[in-house]
Each structure stands twice: as structure tokens, then as C-alpha cells.
């Protein structure tokens, strides 16, 4: 059980790092900044850091468990950021995807 907790914690950390990187790159893109801007480079460096965290996640859980946890956390956070900070709208398809992600996460935890 401890390995599962560590694995999901590292998956969460990986997702949070990637989400911050995504946010920085989105701000740069919306601002028309070039690919060599500080925001884009910082976002890319965060992606690289997330790869290290992903390695530690995979030491503790299966690829499927880590993948579902990472995907669900990233999906939820990016949807929230899109709605709150970039005035994007969610439609039925997005709500259905969020529901599927939550169900998948529950199944993976129960089957662990």
C-alpha cells in the first residue's frame, strides 16, 4: 500500500510540474512570444524535470496506474485552468471525458 501511495504522489507531482509548464507555454503562445522566450524555455525545462518524477512514480506503481493517475490529474487541472484563466468553455464532450477519467482512476485504485 505504501508503494501505491508513493507512486500516486510522484504521479501527482509529475502532473503538477507539467501543468505549470503547460500554463507557461500557453501564456507565451497567447502573448505571441517566440519559441526562445523565457516562458517557453522554462516550460520545456519543467517538462524535463517531470520526466525525472515520472521515473520515480514508475518505481512504485505500474505504468497503467501511473498513466491513469497522471492523465486524470492533468485533465482536471488543465480544464480548470482553461476555464478560470483563459476563459475557455467546457462542453458535453469535456464533461464526459472528465467523468471517464474519474471512473478510470477509481478502477485502477480498486484493482491495485
C-alpha positions as MATLAB code, in Angstrom:
seq = 'XXXXXXXXXXXXXXXXXXXXXXXXXXXXXXXXXXXXXXXXXXXXXXXXXXXXXXXXXXXXXXXXXXXXXXXXXXXXXXXXXXXXXXXXXXXXXXXXXXXXXXXXXXXXXXXX';
ca = [
       0.000    0.000    0.000;
       2.893    2.376    0.745;
       4.287    1.821   -2.761;
       0.895    2.734   -4.219;
       0.772    5.952   -2.208;
       4.312    6.892   -3.243;
       3.561    6.048   -6.852;
       0.443    8.185   -6.945;
       2.236   11.004   -5.089;
       5.011   11.018   -7.709;
       2.380   10.871  -10.462;
       0.652   13.885   -8.889;
       3.960   15.755   -8.657;
       4.707   14.928  -12.283;
       1.289   16.228  -13.303;
       1.694   19.445  -11.319;
       5.080   20.139  -12.899;
       3.713   19.513  -16.399;
       0.648   21.641  -15.683;
       2.862   24.561  -14.685;
       4.910   24.046  -17.842;
       1.727   23.927  -19.937;
       0.473   27.113  -18.312;
       3.711   28.977  -19.030;
       3.763   27.838  -22.645;
       0.080   28.792  -23.108;
       0.757   32.273  -21.693;
       3.710   32.611  -24.075;
       1.653   31.409  -27.046;
      -1.265   33.724  -26.245;
       1.189   36.592  -25.843;
       2.791   35.924  -29.210;
       6.185   35.280  -27.632;
       8.823   33.448  -29.677;
       9.788   29.857  -29.003;
      13.073   31.002  -27.468;
      11.340   33.221  -24.868;
      11.921   32.715  -21.165;
       8.396   31.385  -20.640;
       8.713   28.710  -23.335;
      12.200   27.649  -22.209;
      11.068   27.464  -18.582;
       8.062   25.388  -19.628;
      10.343   22.993  -21.519;
      12.693   22.704  -18.533;
       9.716   21.845  -16.359;
       8.800   19.101  -18.826;
      12.313   17.704  -18.443;
      12.013   17.802  -14.640;
       8.715   15.953  -14.887;
      10.477   13.077  -16.654;
      12.594   12.530  -13.545;
       9.494   12.489  -11.344;
       7.843   10.075  -13.777;
      10.772    7.680  -13.283;
      10.186    7.702   -9.518;
       6.456    7.145   -9.995;
       7.179    4.078  -12.112;
       9.412    2.638   -9.399;
       6.326    2.272   -7.193;
       3.332    1.581   -9.455;
       2.594    0.037  -12.808;
       2.720    2.085  -15.976;
      -1.058    1.763  -16.277;
      -1.671    3.045  -12.739;
       0.740    5.944  -13.138;
      -0.641    6.753  -16.577;
      -4.241    6.893  -15.427;
      -3.376    8.973  -12.338;
      -1.256   11.384  -14.369;
      -3.827   11.673  -17.145;
      -6.714   12.254  -14.768;
      -4.900   14.865  -12.715;
      -3.622   16.669  -15.793;
      -7.018   16.596  -17.483;
      -8.806   18.037  -14.469;
      -6.245   20.725  -13.739;
      -5.909   21.878  -17.352;
      -9.694   22.052  -17.722;
      -9.914   24.180  -14.581;
      -7.059   26.452  -15.691;
      -8.580   26.789  -19.164;
     -11.938   27.837  -17.755;
     -10.650   30.124  -14.973;
      -7.654   31.800  -16.595;
      -8.183   31.571  -20.349;
     -12.000   31.925  -20.475;
     -12.417   28.626  -22.320;
     -15.758   26.820  -22.223;
     -16.389   23.179  -21.417;
     -18.952   21.261  -23.430;
     -20.616   17.898  -23.003;
     -17.644   16.084  -24.546;
     -15.255   17.578  -21.988;
     -17.574   16.745  -19.094;
     -17.877   13.176  -20.378;
     -14.083   12.929  -20.603;
     -13.721   14.157  -17.040;
     -16.248   11.562  -15.874;
     -14.419    8.781  -17.715;
     -11.108    9.872  -16.190;
     -12.560    9.766  -12.684;
     -14.068    6.321  -13.242;
     -10.772    5.034  -14.677;
      -8.886    6.313  -11.639;
     -11.309    4.637   -9.254;
     -10.986    1.343  -11.150;
      -7.183    1.465  -11.131;
      -7.027    2.131   -7.399;
      -9.526   -0.637   -6.635;
      -7.660   -3.143   -8.821;
      -4.256   -2.323   -7.311;
];
